[in-house]
Amino acid sequence: MKAGILLFIALLFQQSVLAEGNQLGFILGAPTGISAKKELGNDRAVDAALAYSLRKEESLVIHANYLFENQFAFHIQDLATLNLYYGIGGRFAFIDEGKDKDKIAIGPRAPIGLTYDFAQVPVQTFVELSATLDLIPDTDVDFDAGIGARIKF
């Protein structure tokens, strides 16, 4: 089942990779893995990650979010401009240990974070905090944090 989901995600990403406004990179933290983002215009974006969780029970984690971006939210004396974003999405976490072994945790996810776009190179860095309310197989609240970078193409 994991292989089928990964193949589906790869096919979806392959369809949009040639268009402008795409970013691909990494996220470190909880979870750690590959991060992708698609700019939609009008300060909106979609991001997703295919990652490995460092939590004891979870292994493969897939999440996707619809983001609202606030350009130039914080301006620091011509040194840097930090953009605020927040959104809503979903998360699938495959559980490898514990009482729910071999089950999938599913629930809505609410990220908030900051991005920094470098002026001279096509790179965006980010820091993100998120809350997830797992509804399946049990009700549980998880908090995740990560930092990362993506190359724009």
N, C-alpha and C positions, 0 to 999 in steps of 0.2 A: 504494500500500500504506500509506503514511504517513497518507493521508486516511482510509482505512478504520479504522485503529487509533485515530486521534483521534476519529472518530465513535463507535466502540464505547465508549471511555472517557467521552465526553460523555454518552452514554445511561445508562451505569452510574451516573455521578455524579448525573445528573438524578433518578434514582429515589430516592436517599437524601437529597437536599438539603432536603426538607421536614421531616425528623425532627430531634429534639433531639440535641445532642452533636456537631454539625458545626462545622468550622472551615474557613475559606478565607482564603488570604493569598498571601504571596510568599516566595521564598527567593533570597538573593543569594550568589553564590560560584560553586562548581563543583558543580552547574549553577545557572543563574539562570532563574527562571520562576515558575509558579503552584504553590502548595502547598496541599494539602487534608488534613484529618484528621477521623477519625470516632472518637469515644469509644465503647468497647464495654462499659465497666463493669468492676469488679473489677481496676482498675489495668491495663487492656488497651486498646489502640487500634490503628487502622490508619491509616497515612498514605501519601500519594502525591504525586508531583510530575510536572508536565509542563513541561519546561524546555529551555532552549538551553544547550548546553555551550560554555564558553569555550576548551576544548581545541582544538588545531589540527585534529585528524582528525574529531572528532564534531560533530554539529549537534543534532538533536532527541534528548532523553533522557527516558525515562519510567521512573520507579521507584515501587515500592510496598513497604511493610514492615508486618509485624505487630510491635507494640511492647509491651514490658513496662515499666510506669512505676512508679517508686519515689517516692511522694508524700512531700514534706517531707524529702528526702534531705539537704539542707543548709539549716540555719536560721541566719540571721545577725542576732542581737540584735533581733528584732522589725522589722527593716528589710526583709528579703526572705526568701522561701522559694524555693529552687531545687529543682526536681524532676528527678531523673535518669531517663533512659530508655535502653533498648537494645532491639535486635530483630534480626529476620532478614527478608529479602525478596528481591526480584529487580530487575534493571535491564535495560532495552533501550536501546541507544545506536545511532543510525543514523550510519554512517560516511560522510562526504562527501569525504574526501581520502585520499591514501596508497595503499598496496598493497591494502588491503581496501575500496576505494571502492565505494559502493553495497551494502555488506553491513551486517548488523545484529550488533552485539556483544551477547551475552546471558550473564548470569551471576548468581550469588547475591550479595546485598549485606548487610552487617552494619553498621548505624548505632549510634552511641552519642551521647548529647547531654544538654543541660540545657534545661529550660523554665522560664519565669517567667510566672505568671498575675497580672495586675493586679487589685487588689481592687475598684476603682471603675468600671472599664470592661471590656467583654467582649473583651479582647485577650490573646493569649498570644504571647510572644516565645520564640525558641529559637536555640540554637547547636548544630551537629551536625558530627560527623566520621564518615566511613564508609569501609569497605574493600569493594571489589568484586573478585571473581574471575571475570573473563571466561572463559568456556569455549568460546564460539563467536564469531568464526571462528577465533581463536587463543587459547591460554591466556595470560592477562595479568592482572596485579594493578593496580588503580587505587585511589587514595585521593582522596576528595572532602571538602570542607569548605564549610559555609554558615551563614549567619545569616538569620533571617527573623521574620516576624510573621503571625499569623492572627487574624481576627475570629471570635468565637464567635456562633453563632446557633442 
